[in-house]
Amino acid sequence: MERIDLISILLVIWLSILLMFSDSTDYSLLIILILIGYLVLRELFDISLTRNTKERMNFYLYLGVVFFIYTVAMKVISILRA
């Protein structure tokens, strides 16, 4: 089994756990928890991944960081308006 297959399996397990315990309608929290799991997997397998795989994974990490910044900005704006 290749490393990228193992990462995929672990990410599916993480998503399954999150979906089992998520009963709220706050999707931003769910996406941020998915990002945290993805970051942990990326760091755990950093040594054994090829450069091409790391670059492909980084693209999704950048998208997650942009979403995280957007979510934090919306929360701050909602707090300031109250």
C-alpha positions in Angstrom: 0.0 0.0 0.0 1.4 3.4 -1.0 1.5 6.3 1.5 -1.0 8.4 -0.4 -3.5 5.5 -0.2 -2.9 5.3 3.6 -3.5 9.1 3.9 -6.7 8.7 1.9 -8.0 5.9 4.2 -7.1 7.9 7.3 -8.8 11.0 6.0 -12.0 9.0 5.2 -11.9 7.6 8.7 -11.6 11.1 10.1 -14.5 12.3 8.0 -16.6 9.4 9.1 -15.9 10.2 12.8 -16.7 13.9 12.2 -20.0 13.1 10.4 -21.1 10.6 13.1 -20.7 13.2 15.9 -21.8 16.3 14.0 -25.5 17.1 14.6 -25.3 20.8 14.3 -25.9 22.9 11.2 -22.7 24.8 11.6 -20.9 23.7 8.5 -18.0 26.1 9.0 -17.0 24.2 12.2 -17.1 20.9 10.3 -14.9 22.2 7.5 -12.4 23.6 9.9 -12.2 20.3 11.7 -11.6 18.6 8.4 -8.8 21.0 7.7 -7.2 20.3 11.1 -7.3 16.5 10.3 -5.8 17.2 6.9 -3.0 19.3 8.4 -2.2 16.6 11.0 -2.0 13.9 8.2 0.1 16.2 6.1 2.6 16.7 8.9 2.7 13.1 10.0 3.5 11.8 6.5 5.7 14.8 5.5 9.0 12.8 5.5 7.8 9.9 3.4 5.9 11.8 0.7 7.3 12.8 -2.7 7.7 16.4 -3.7 4.9 16.1 -6.3 2.5 14.7 -3.7 3.4 17.5 -1.2 2.7 20.2 -3.8 -0.7 18.7 -4.6 -1.6 18.4 -0.9 -0.5 22.0 -0.3 -3.1 23.3 -2.8 -5.9 21.9 -0.7 -4.3 23.3 2.4 -4.2 26.7 0.9 -7.9 26.5 0.1 -8.6 25.5 3.7 -6.6 28.4 5.1 -8.5 30.8 2.8 -11.8 29.3 4.1 -10.6 29.6 7.7 -9.6 33.2 7.3 -13.0 33.9 5.7 -14.8 32.2 8.6 -12.9 34.1 11.2 -13.5 37.4 9.5 -17.3 36.7 9.3 -17.3 35.8 13.0 -15.5 38.9 13.9 -17.8 41.0 11.8 -20.9 39.4 13.5 -19.4 40.1 16.9 -18.7 43.7 16.1 -22.2 44.3 14.8 -23.8 43.0 18.0 
